[in-house]
Amino acid sequence: MATVYVDNRPYTMDDRQNLLYGCLSLKMNLPYFCWHPALGSVGACRQCAVKQYKDENDQGGKIVMACMTPAAEGTRISIEDPEAVAFRRAVIEGLMLNHPHDCPVCDEGGECHLQDMTVMTGHDYRRYRFEKRTFRNQYLGPLLNHEMNRCIQCYRCVRYYREYCGGGDLHAFSINHTVYFGRDKDGVLENEFAGNLAEVCPTGVFTDRTAKQHYTRKWDLQMAPSLCVHCGVGCGTTVAERYGSVRRIVNRYNSEVNGYFLCDRGRYGYEFADSERRIREARGNIELLKAARGGSAIGIGSPRASLESNFALRRLVGPERFYAGMAPREARLLALILEILRGPARTPSLREIEESDAVLMLGEDLTNSAPRMALSVRQSVRQKTLAGAERLRIPRWMDHAVREFAQSDHGPLFIASAGATRLDDIATRTFRGAPRDLARLGFAVAHVLDARAPAPHEIPDGASEIAGALKEAARPVVIAGATLGSSSILRAAANIAWARPGTGLAFVVPEANSMGLALMGAPALGAAMQADGDTLIVLENDLYRRAPAEEVDRFLARFRHIVALDSLGNATTQKAELVLPAATFAEGSGTFISSEGRAQRAFRVLAPPAPIQDSWRWLANWGGLDEGIAEIAAALPQLAAITRAAPGEEFRIAGQKIPREPHRYSGRTAMLAQISVHEPKPPADPDAPLSFSMEGSPDPPPAAVTPFFWTPGWNSYQAVNKFQEEIAGPLRGGVPGVRLFEPVEGAREFFAEIPQPFEPREGEWLVVPIPHIFGSEELSRESPAIAELAPPAYVAVNRAAADQFGPEAEMLGRRVPVRVASELPDGVAAIPAGIPPFEGLELPLRTPIRRAS
Amino acid sequence: MFSLLETIWRVFLHAFHKRVTIQYPDQKPYLAPRWRGRIILSRDPDGGERCVACYLCAIACPVDCIALQATEDDTGRRYPAFFRINFSRCIFCGYCEDACPTYAIQLTPDFEMGEYRRPNLVYEKEDLLINGPGKYPGYNFWRVAGVKIGGKDKGEAQNEGRPVDLHTLLP
């Protein structure tokens, strides 16, 4: 810590940081463009100029860039110095020379960092009378809109896209005042995190293309703190609503989980909430549900429904008649994951993965199975060079100097997977194999690390290299998951983590609440198929995605009545006698447990029109969410901590609830005037300390119930600076969510079940699933923009096999196009996970594949 | 006593003053062009809808009586899909006109809007849109803005250079 004098007043700043970081952490208003808390400083925009003085007698001083000056002990600066103020105003004036007169028709308007900074510096009148430079735009895919005229050449986009995300197809072209940011030709941006450009860009060059279809200004949006429901990572999202429909999703900062960024599935997968397949009316006789209380019904829960909904069903049918609704293999894997996590290894948060200095990925293509985690892994390989730069006294925030020092060098990342992954470009070494070969590699690594761990017959090539890197590292992490359906891989990962104490062990789970459902400890779908009953109640679950269609048909035929609760119509709801409309993430509140074991609460952004309501409201007669949570905590001690995930409904600031709408929310007396000129009373929310209103305390709420980030003068997302304890640190009022697993002291016995090596069989293939960020997840694939990017069904094999098959192959009674995946081992074929017609298959499986006749 | 008489005298004198009251509705009062009455939406000189659905009038409105939804045509020109003013709430303050960056929304010298039923005071876009530019005859926002719309390519707006050729090597 250092004492820095700002305008002659002493402040304490972090001496490992720069002055801009220090000033912003102290909530001072200092304008900036090219600096970003996640990207560091490059000093490109010259906007954060301040006056620096040698000592207290120095009257002249010199102008320096705050982002490029260390916050050293005794530094004296002035933000308010007239020369510094004039300098900053002149810089903005220069940036605005070519900026078009677009604000009224620009999607960034009203939450534009450039607007905020222009107002902050006081530049208000255009003196330049000459021609403005113009550019042609590009088509960048269904997610992002491109409007190059607005660019101020801060270089944030290419730094984020190329350096932070490892993307290759966004460049800076041309020279001097005609620098152009785009692709070499029109086309979809390839990187899975491209959508964040809408937030990274300080102005309206890159904007959300899906939000443009139903555009609303930030001040008119009703917003709520929510969670992404499209994978198991549990990223925080801010869901926004207007006129009863979801308008967009933006990132909700959580220092421990998603930080500043979301993946494109999370950001753009929301439109399914307004899909044509939505169930909006109840169909059938509601008395069926009441009859179910008698004890003749069995209930099937869902890993994509909240804990409360699952528990409400369990309560309705009785604990012994409640089944988890996961495929048997998936349920076994999750039970194994839970067993492992009750051991000595810690599940790292995404921030800890980002800070880890050696990573081993076992059997996962993270970018497609837990996308946001992949972005954290990509940052982890920088730890080695960051430490190296620090030894040369290059501060870690000085981004380009550090990258110049690093060149193409990066820290250890080992990827063992069935096929190619999107992180291969930064891998120290990649290993390809069938699931059991990957597991054998893992067991071998564990054995090298600790001789007590059992070893396969021969130690595969590379195991000692991985073991060496993990041993040397200070904060190693092993990542494995359920995607390949192999319990051996999970056991191998556990062995490694236990063999090298201090290793973080991150697991990838398939769905938003897989972990929560597993913690409830109910038997899986396989057991349900043996169970008898009169009525079947299926909660937010399409059984045809969990088991083969014939099996599900036979199962459903055994029941006299079938009740289904869901938000989208699917094959299961078609078979149901009673269908009840369930709330989506936008309309319902509940608790979800992420793969890290973090229980977090999502709050609804709108009160849906009747009869749509939370599944738990259909199933239980709780007065509000808190009553359900209390009941869960009492019934299931392993989940008792979820009561602390967020403040309860009774929480108030100055006697008032937290408003979901900004205080500038417009149109209250006109938005429903065509129906009635008598404005309706805002709906009450018995589930949250949030109100459907613009009235409430202006004080910042606790982090877990912050509906949006806004402070006076900071309309853009960068307002999050004012909500953090320090820049890029935890939010004020604590990190949202509560961790349910902490490592248990004491060694565990190593797993000894080492699988035999995989041997290809003539004419028979081992079919493994390949997850796709766009298309594999059930709900997001119903959003038009995501559907456009989803691949069609295919079967992937290596080159030799592809030559043998030709363009089409026949498998499982279907003809499917063949794709070449040169990295796949012999005898292994891959099909896209969760994409019709390959839903409901329990993968991996062995099946013959023939050339299509 | 004296002041009482003086008051009576002054009231009597008023009988000979010029009348302020006019015989409305037989006789119409003079209203200045900038009089703040019934709100209209105007068209630009080319006949296109001026409103670009920027929402600035809605946020400026102190009684929140303006609601709209932006949409775009095939060429990228933005316009309101619906535009609603609830005149039963409007206080005719004129802030919407001040906020409008395109001169689309204007207040007119007309106050004769009396209705027996409040719902009749809810005006939709069809009720608001007039067939001319109103008080500001010359201005066309789209000729100033940098976005491309039908009939105006990049670089064709006022004070704009031709689009940069990214393939040239010349500085």
Interface residues (C-beta under 8 A of the other chain):
Chain A: P100 H101 D102 C103 P104 V105 G109 G110 R129 F130 E131 K132 R133 T134 F135 R136 N137 E147 N149 R150 F173 S174 I175 N176 T178 Y180 K212 H214 Y215 T216 R217 W219 D220 Y243 R664 Y665 S666 G667 R668 T669 A670 M671 A673 Q674 S676 V677
Chain B: V52 A53 C54 Y55 L56 A58 I59 C61 V63 D64 C65 I66 A67 L68 Q69 A70 T71 E72 R78 R84 I85 N86 S88 R89 P101 T102 R118 P119 L121 V122 E124 F141 V144 A145 G146 V147 K148 K154 G155 A157 N159 E160 G161 R162 P163 V164 L166 P171
